[in-house]
Amino acid sequence: MDTELHRLLGEVERYLKKSGVPASTFGLSIVNDRAMVLRMRRGKAITSKNMSLIRAFMAENKHLRKPKKIQIGRASCRERV
């Protein structure tokens, strides 16, 4: 695997873990490709343009954090009816 791709994949994996964004959503949001991260994990090359897009996306969205799960009880669901 290319050193630059390997380094970028590490950054992506950390971002995905920290943000809670699924890999498929990540790829779809950036380059309209759900399998982008999967191909990166398999060592497939990506363009330098896509590498730049990935880094820009992560920099612009670094505030994303894994959302907290909200438990909604049955009573609150019934109150809406």
LINBEL-V298987 format. One record per backbone hydrogen bond with DSSP energy under -0.5 kcal/mol. CO is the residue of the C=O (numbers start at 0). NH is the residue of the N-H. Records with the same first field share a line. If there is no record, write none. Layout:
CO: NH + NH
This chain:
1: 5
2: 6
3: 7
4: 8
5: 9
6: 10
7: 11
8: 12
9: 13
10: 14
11: 15
12: 16
13: 17
14: 18
15: 19
17: 65
21: 25
22: 26
23: 27
24: 28
25: 29
26: 30 + 32
27: 31
32: 35
34: 38
35: 39
36: 40
37: 41
38: 43
39: 42
46: 50
47: 51
48: 52
49: 53
50: 54
51: 55
52: 56
53: 57
54: 58
55: 59
56: 60
58: 61
60: 63
68: 70
69: 71
70: 72
72: 76
73: 77
74: 78
75: 79
76: 79
77: 80
